[in-house]
Amino acid sequence: MTFRSIIADYVLGGNLNNLYNLTGSFLLYGTSPPAAGSLVGSISPKAGTDNFGNPYPAGFQFVDSPLKIQMTVSTFLGTLAPLLQLYTGAGDEALPFHVIVAQAASGGPYIAQMVSPANSVVQDAAGLQLISGDNTSVNAVGQAFYDSGFVLGNGTRMFMIRWGAGGVTLSPVAAMVSLQPGTGGSIGNLPAAEIWHTLSLNAGFQALPGFPAPRYQVETVNGSRTRLAGAVQLTATKAQGTPFAVLPPAYAPVVGPKYYLTANSLSGGSGQTESLHVQTNGNLELGHSGVSGNYLFLDDVAFELD
């Protein structure tokens, strides 16, 4: 019998056979008579174990094995605080996802903390803290962090991003990581850190031998921009305006075209005028005509996406 049908049975049929009260605790079972492993819900002022060996916490608990939800009280910032924990039931789950909130001290800021699950092998967790202003300040701040060997309220903090009225800070030494376009934003499409992507070159072009391959990535520093790097070599005669590669739409500028002067040996120009055109459709074009063996460097080319 499902938890939903059990509740319906109680409410509509008045069947209370699966409800028990032990020393002030409300226990709900999925079988009648109750048995080990059949406890599906509990409300109790203190933690305990029923007559069938089923443990229950102080507070509220709902179980749909192996999943479990607990709403309890714990110690956070040196005081008692409400705690919500969500268990996936995975075999290596050492720390469940949890949310907890408390006031740091009388008159001080309130701190709400949300932390990811951690497994028993690596024991790393990522979290988010939202901190209100205190009685003397309205400067609320937020911070995201990564902890190694996380313990509720007291981990070994490895990296933190903090934002608020004072701007954005990184601690200790780290880098802001851009989000890869097209990832994140929905359940099942997890966000991924941006990486360098290799440019797919059109016919008549190749990576310049002995130099890094042509590549691109999005970076987020005071806005979003696409950065290019590497070097391209012509393997055939090409006219001015010929595209040697096409950027995906998410990496192309909204406003353009863009013109750049980079190190090059294109025979159709003096080398002192623009050598690269970037179009809004993503085309990367030769600023001058060239012949086989000519080259074009892409290093230090970066353009805003909006």
HELIX and SHEET records of a PDB file:
HELIX    1   1 PHE A    3  GLY A   13  1                                  11    
HELIX    2   2 PRO A  249  TYR A  251  5                                   3    
SHEET    1   A12 LEU A  19  LEU A  22  0                                        
SHEET    2   A12 SER A  25  TYR A  29 -1                                        
SHEET    3   A12 LEU A  39  SER A  44 -1                                        
SHEET    4   A12 GLY A  59  ASP A  64 -1                                        
SHEET    5   A12 LEU A  67  PHE A  76 -1                                        
SHEET    6   A12 THR A  79  TYR A  87 -1                                        
SHEET    7   A12 PHE A  97  GLN A 103 -1                                        
SHEET    8   A12 TYR A 110  VAL A 115 -1                                        
SHEET    9   A12 ASP A 124  ILE A 131 -1                                        
SHEET   10   A12 VAL A 141  SER A 148 -1                                        
SHEET   11   A12 THR A 156  GLY A 164 -1                                        
SHEET   12   A12 GLY A 167  SER A 171 -1                                        
SHEET    1   B 2 GLY A  48  THR A  49  0                                        
SHEET    2   B 2 PRO A  55  TYR A  56 -1                                        
SHEET    1   C 2 GLU A  93  LEU A  95  0                                        
SHEET    2   C 2 ALA A 118  ASN A 119 -1                                        
SHEET    1   D 4 HIS A 197  THR A 198  0                                        
SHEET    2   D 4 ARG A 215  THR A 220 -1                                        
SHEET    3   D 4 SER A 224  ALA A 229 -1                                        
SHEET    4   D 4 ALA A 302  GLU A 304 -1                                        
SHEET    1   E 3 PHE A 205  ALA A 207  0                                        
SHEET    2   E 3 ALA A 231  LEU A 234 -1                                        
SHEET    3   E 3 TYR A 295  PHE A 297 -1                                        
SHEET    1   F 4 PRO A 243  VAL A 246  0                                        
SHEET    2   F 4 ASN A 283  LEU A 286 -1                                        
SHEET    3   F 4 LEU A 276  VAL A 278 -1                                        
SHEET    4   F 4 LYS A 258  TYR A 260 -1                                        
END                                                                             
